[in-house]
Amino acid sequence: MDFRRIEWIFLVVFVGLNIFLGISFFQAQQVDLATTKSGDAATITDITRDQIKLPHLSKQTPEGDYLASQANTALSAAHSKLVKQQVSISEGDYQELQASLDTPITLKKSQQIRQLTTFVKDSIYHGSEYEYAPALSSDERIVFAQHPKAGLIYDRRAAVTLHVVDDRLVSYSQTYLAKLSVLRDRLNLMSEQDAVITLYRDNDIPNNSAIVSTKLAYSYLLDAKGSTVYVPAWYIGVKNRATGNVTVKRVNAITRTVMKNRNDN
């Protein structure tokens, strides 16, 4: 047989095989996508059937990174900049500033958050870098989370905690991350809807409850080689409609897994 003819036969078979595999791969992806969409729709139906109230949930997929920080002494400079406050700084794995106000500030319930926001921005060291975090707050412990350029961080190492007693701001504590480094290229994250579905499938949303808040923020992941590593996570507020209690759940937005609560966050 002519070898050139054999070569042509093999070439045609090879091209045909590649075309077949390409079409099969494309069709498989389409089937997987359709299956996922169908599965999500069925899960949303199950959630509604279990009397779980949902807000509008976005299907958009944001982007995020793994971040890392190291211990710093940035708060040491606060002593000379804070007035009408008694300030002390404790040293450990990280710095924590503790301050008592010379004159407590009376708060109006209807304007409490606005008053506290103004106080944080005007009277706290680097106060403009913090924003109110309702998911981390209670009636007497109002938390403002640090929000540097890299993104909002929900962690005890990056927070201002205001202490309110009898509708008066009496003291606060502050931690601060001075530098953050990106550990790898930006990644596509799970959507808000995906996070709620993940919680439901993991049996972390009880019947007769309601999703009352969702927030994407960087969350503590681990300590390694002198650095603290943060990962993007969805913080989901789940309210028990019988008792009114709200529990905040976390979902790792990269690995799509539920993160169990830690005492130090």
N, C-alpha and C positions, 0 to 999 in steps of 0.2 A: 504494500500500500504506500502511496505517496506520503512522505513525512510532512510536507507542507500542508497537505490536506488534513492530516491528523492534528497538526497544530491548530488549524482553523477550527476543527471540530471541538477541541479542548477549549479554545478561546470562546466560542459561542456558548458552550455548556457553562463555562465559568461566569460569563456575563449574565446568562440567564439565571444562574443560581443566585448571583448577587441581587439581581432584580427581585427574584422571588423572596429572598430573605428580607430585603428592604421593605417590600410590600407587607410581608408577614409581621415585621417589627412595628410598622406604622399602624397596622390594623390592631395589633395587640395593645399598643399604647392607647388607641382610641377606645378599645373595649375597657381597659383599665380606668381611663378617665370617666367613661360613661358609668362604669360600675361604682366608682368612688362617688360621683354625683348622685347616683341613684341611692347608694348607701347612706349618704349624708341626708338626703331628703327623707328617707325612711326613719332615720334617727331623730330628726326634727319632729316628725309626726309622733314618734314614741315619747319624746320629751313633753309635747303638748298633751298627749294622752295621760301622762303621769301627773298632770296638773302642775307643771312647772312653767312659771311665767317667764317669757323671754322678751328682752327689748329687741330693737333692730340690731342685728349682728352683721358686721361687715365681713365680706369675703375677700377683701383686698389683702395681699400678702406684703407686709412691710419688710424692711431690711435691717440687719443688725450685725454686731460683731461680738466676739469674746473680748472683754476688757480686763486689764490688770492694773493694780495700784500697789504702791509700797508705802510703808509707814513714813510719816513726815512730821515736822515740828512747826508747821505753818501757823498754828494757833498761838505760838509763843509771842508773836508780835501784837496780839490783841490787847494785852495789858495797857499799853499806852494809848490805845484808840477808843476804849470803852469808858464812858462816863456815867456817873450816878449808878454804878453797879459794883458789887463786891465780887471780884473774880478770882478763881483758882483754877489751876490746870493740873490734871493727873496724868501721869505717864505710865504706859504699859505697852501692850501690843500696838496701841494707837493713842494719840492725844485726845483727851476729853476736857473741854472747858465747862466749868460750872459757874453760874452767876446768879446772885440774888440782887433784886432791885432795891435800891435805897427807899424808893417810894412805889409800892404796888400800883398797878394801873387798873382802874375800874373799867369793866367791859360791859357793853350793852348786848344783850343776847341777840338782838336783831342785827347787830353790826359786829359781832365778835370776830369773825374771820377777817373782815376788812380791817379792823383795828389791829389784829395780830399780824396781818400781812404788812401793814405799814410799819409796825414795830420791828419786825424782822429785817425789812429792807433798810430802815433808817438807823437802827440801834444795835445791830448785830454785825460782827466782823464778817465780811464777805456776804452780807445778808441778801444781796441781790441775786445770788446764785441758788437760792432755795425757793421752793414753791410748796404750797399747802398740799398735804397728802391725806385726804379723808380716809382712805383705806387703812392707814396706819394709826389713825387718831381715835381718841375717846373723849368723853365730856371734860375730863380733867387733865388730859395728856394730849396736847395738840402737836402734831408732828409736821414739820416742813422738811421735805426731802431735797437733797442737793441735786441741782440740774446743770451740770457743766455742759460744754459743747458736745461732748461725746454722747450724752443722753441722760435721761432721768434715772436716778439710782435710789432704790429702796433698800437701805441697809443701815445698821446702827453706826457704821463708820462714816456716814455721810448724811447726817441729820441734825436738825435743831428740834429739840423737844421742849415745848413750853408747858409750864406747870400752872394750872388755873385752880384757885381755891376760892369758893364763894364768889364767883364771877369777878375775880381779880387775878391778874397776872402777877405772880410773886417771884418766879425764878425760871431759869431755863438751863439746858445743857446743850452743848454743841460739839459735833465732830466734823471733820473736813478732809476731803481728799484733794491733795494739791496737784497731783499729776496722774493721768490715766494713759495707758498705752494700749494700742490695738494689737491683738495677738495674731490675727489672720484677716484675710480679705472678707468683705461684707458678704453676708449670706441671706438668702431668702428665708423669711420666717413664716410660721403658721399664721393663719388669719384669726381674727377674733372669734368667728363662728367655729373654726376648727378647735380652738382652745376649749370652748364650752362643750363641744361634742366629745372631746377627749375626756373631760371631767365626768360627763354623764356615763360614758362607756366604762369608766373606771369606778363607777358607783359612788362618786363623790358629790352628787347632787341628789338629795332626797326628794321623794314625792312631796307635793304641796309646798313647794318652795318657789323662790323667785331670784333671778339674776338681777341684782340691783346696781352693779358697777363692774366695769372692765377697764383695765389700765395696763399698758405695756411699759415695763420699766426694767432696768438692769437689777438682777438679784444675785446675792452671794451664791457662789458655787463651791469654791474650795480655796484652801491656802496651799501654796506650793513655792518652795525655794525663796521664802521671804516676801512673796507677793500674794495679794488677794485677787482671785479671779472672779469675774462677774459674767453672767449670761443673761441675754434677753428673756424675760418671762412675762406671761400674761397673769395679772392679778385679778381674780374673779371673785366678786362679792356675792355670796349666796345667803339669802335671807330665808329663815324659817317662818313661814307665813302664820303659823300657829303661835309661836312664842315671840316673834319679832327680832330674834337674835340674828346677827349677821356674822358669817364666818368667811374669811378671805382665803381662797385657795390659789395655789401657784401652779402654772404649767410652763415647763421649759419650752420656749418658742422655737428652739433649734431641733432638739431631739423629740419633741412632741410627747413628752412624758410628764406625769404629775410629780411635782416636787413636794416632798413632805416638809411640814413646818419645822423650823429649828428655833430653839430658845434664844439664839443670839441674833436673830434678824428682826 
